[in-house]
């Protein structure tokens, strides 16, 4: 249920954007581009980043929907509990860990990002495209999570897997 007096029945982002399509079209287009492009990050890695970012934001509906999508892409759901505890000891590709560290910092303390946070990503062998995709995924997910939470449609809405599975 939303906080919008004119639309208290809205239960998820799909419903909100159906009513106000201009509000999210650019966000969805950007997410669609990132998820569908020829990224050095695999689809599973991209979905893991999206799910992890939603977890950091405590966005229940987004986290649950993307957790289901990442599971469909072969990501073990126990990874998310491990990532909450400690990225360095989580059972994920070592090469992905600097990206996850960066995404965590960009989500929780964006004003503290420096060149030193980017260096481990390049040192792990990633290129600029991987960095840009990581930043864009993080930014779009943060925006959409805050959109859902701010409108009041996050905690009560069921996962909307069919609407979020763009280009899988």
DARAWO-V179270 format. One record per residue. PHI is phi in radians with two decimals (* if undefined). NEAR is the number of other C-alpha atoms within 8 Angstrom. D_CENTER is the distance of its C-alpha to the mean C-alpha in Angstrom with 1 decimal. Layout:
BEGIN
phi=PHI near=NEAR d_center=D_CENTER
phi=PHI near=NEAR d_center=D_CENTER
END
This chain:
BEGIN
phi=* near=10 d_center=22.3
phi=-1.56 near=12 d_center=21.5
phi=-1.49 near=9 d_center=23.2
phi=-1.33 near=7 d_center=24.5
phi=-1.01 near=6 d_center=28.3
phi=-1.38 near=4 d_center=28.7
phi=-2.53 near=8 d_center=26.0
phi=-1.14 near=9 d_center=25.8
phi=-1.36 near=6 d_center=25.2
phi=-1.06 near=10 d_center=21.8
phi=-2.05 near=13 d_center=19.6
phi=-2.75 near=12 d_center=16.2
phi=-1.08 near=8 d_center=14.3
phi=-1.02 near=8 d_center=16.2
phi=-1.13 near=9 d_center=19.4
phi=-1.10 near=11 d_center=18.8
phi=-1.29 near=11 d_center=18.0
phi=-1.19 near=7 d_center=21.0
phi=-1.37 near=6 d_center=23.1
phi=-2.20 near=8 d_center=21.8
phi=-1.09 near=9 d_center=20.5
phi=-1.20 near=7 d_center=20.8
phi=-1.15 near=7 d_center=18.2
phi=-2.11 near=9 d_center=15.2
phi=-1.03 near=8 d_center=16.7
phi=-1.21 near=8 d_center=15.7
phi=-1.10 near=9 d_center=12.0
phi=-1.17 near=8 d_center=12.2
phi=-1.11 near=8 d_center=14.4
phi=-1.13 near=10 d_center=12.4
phi=-1.10 near=11 d_center=9.4
phi=-1.07 near=10 d_center=12.3
phi=-1.11 near=8 d_center=13.9
phi=-1.14 near=11 d_center=11.3
phi=-1.31 near=11 d_center=10.7
phi=-1.86 near=9 d_center=14.5
phi=-1.40 near=6 d_center=16.0
phi=-1.56 near=4 d_center=17.9
phi=-1.49 near=9 d_center=15.5
phi=-1.20 near=8 d_center=16.8
phi=-1.53 near=9 d_center=13.6
phi=-1.17 near=7 d_center=14.2
phi=-1.03 near=9 d_center=12.3
phi=-1.11 near=11 d_center=11.9
phi=-1.12 near=9 d_center=10.7
phi=-1.12 near=12 d_center=8.0
phi=-1.18 near=12 d_center=7.0
phi=-1.08 near=12 d_center=7.6
phi=-1.10 near=13 d_center=5.4
phi=-1.08 near=12 d_center=2.2
phi=-1.13 near=14 d_center=4.9
phi=-1.10 near=11 d_center=6.3
phi=-1.10 near=14 d_center=4.6
phi=-1.12 near=15 d_center=5.3
phi=-1.11 near=11 d_center=8.4
phi=-1.05 near=10 d_center=9.4
phi=-1.45 near=9 d_center=9.4
phi=1.00 near=7 d_center=11.4
phi=-1.63 near=14 d_center=10.0
phi=-1.00 near=10 d_center=11.9
phi=-1.17 near=12 d_center=11.7
phi=-1.15 near=12 d_center=8.0
phi=-1.04 near=13 d_center=8.0
phi=-1.12 near=10 d_center=11.2
phi=-1.12 near=12 d_center=10.5
phi=-1.35 near=14 d_center=7.8
phi=-1.10 near=12 d_center=10.0
phi=-1.13 near=9 d_center=12.8
phi=-1.13 near=11 d_center=11.5
phi=-1.17 near=15 d_center=10.9
phi=-1.10 near=10 d_center=14.3
phi=-1.07 near=7 d_center=15.8
phi=-1.65 near=8 d_center=14.8
phi=1.62 near=7 d_center=16.7
phi=-1.49 near=10 d_center=14.4
phi=-1.21 near=7 d_center=16.4
phi=-1.18 near=9 d_center=14.9
phi=-1.19 near=6 d_center=17.0
phi=-1.00 near=11 d_center=14.9
phi=-1.17 near=9 d_center=12.6
phi=-1.16 near=8 d_center=15.8
phi=-1.11 near=12 d_center=16.9
phi=-1.14 near=10 d_center=14.0
phi=-1.11 near=7 d_center=14.7
phi=-1.34 near=6 d_center=18.3
phi=-2.93 near=8 d_center=18.4
phi=-1.04 near=11 d_center=16.3
phi=-1.08 near=5 d_center=19.6
phi=-1.73 near=6 d_center=21.0
phi=-1.18 near=9 d_center=18.1
phi=-1.47 near=6 d_center=19.0
phi=-2.20 near=7 d_center=16.7
phi=-0.89 near=6 d_center=18.0
phi=-0.96 near=5 d_center=19.7
phi=-1.16 near=9 d_center=18.7
phi=-1.43 near=9 d_center=14.9
phi=-1.02 near=11 d_center=15.6
phi=-1.12 near=10 d_center=16.2
phi=-1.18 near=11 d_center=12.8
phi=-1.13 near=10 d_center=11.2
phi=-1.06 near=9 d_center=13.9
phi=-1.10 near=10 d_center=13.2
phi=-1.06 near=13 d_center=9.5
phi=-1.08 near=10 d_center=10.9
phi=-1.18 near=11 d_center=13.7
phi=-1.12 near=12 d_center=12.1
phi=-1.31 near=13 d_center=10.1
phi=-1.58 near=7 d_center=13.3
phi=-2.47 near=8 d_center=16.1
phi=-1.07 near=8 d_center=15.4
phi=-1.25 near=5 d_center=19.2
phi=-1.78 near=7 d_center=19.9
phi=-1.19 near=10 d_center=18.3
phi=-2.39 near=6 d_center=21.3
phi=-1.01 near=6 d_center=22.4
phi=-1.08 near=7 d_center=22.8
phi=-1.38 near=9 d_center=19.1
phi=-1.50 near=10 d_center=18.8
phi=-0.92 near=8 d_center=22.0
phi=-1.06 near=9 d_center=20.8
phi=-1.16 near=13 d_center=18.3
phi=-1.21 near=10 d_center=21.2
phi=-1.10 near=7 d_center=23.5
phi=-1.37 near=8 d_center=21.5
phi=1.81 near=7 d_center=22.3
phi=-1.38 near=11 d_center=19.3
phi=-1.83 near=8 d_center=20.2
phi=-1.08 near=7 d_center=19.1
phi=-1.07 near=9 d_center=17.2
phi=-1.13 near=11 d_center=14.9
phi=-1.11 near=12 d_center=14.5
phi=-1.08 near=8 d_center=14.0
phi=-1.09 near=11 d_center=11.3
phi=-1.10 near=12 d_center=9.5
phi=-1.12 near=9 d_center=10.3
phi=-1.12 near=11 d_center=9.5
phi=-1.02 near=13 d_center=5.9
phi=-1.03 near=14 d_center=5.7
phi=-1.14 near=9 d_center=8.2
phi=-1.14 near=11 d_center=7.2
phi=-1.15 near=11 d_center=4.2
phi=-1.02 near=12 d_center=7.0
phi=-1.09 near=8 d_center=9.5
phi=-1.17 near=9 d_center=8.6
phi=-1.08 near=13 d_center=8.4
phi=-1.19 near=8 d_center=11.6
phi=-1.07 near=8 d_center=13.0
phi=-1.12 near=13 d_center=12.9
phi=-1.16 near=11 d_center=14.2
phi=-1.16 near=7 d_center=16.7
phi=-1.45 near=10 d_center=18.1
phi=1.58 near=10 d_center=18.5
phi=-1.86 near=16 d_center=16.9
phi=-1.51 near=15 d_center=14.3
phi=-1.25 near=9 d_center=16.5
phi=-1.68 near=8 d_center=19.0
phi=-1.50 near=10 d_center=17.2
phi=-1.30 near=7 d_center=17.0
phi=-0.99 near=8 d_center=14.2
phi=-2.03 near=9 d_center=14.4
phi=-0.91 near=10 d_center=13.8
phi=-1.14 near=5 d_center=16.1
phi=-1.43 near=7 d_center=14.5
phi=-1.67 near=8 d_center=10.9
phi=-1.52 near=8 d_center=12.4
phi=-1.23 near=8 d_center=13.0
phi=1.01 near=6 d_center=14.9
phi=-1.68 near=6 d_center=14.8
END
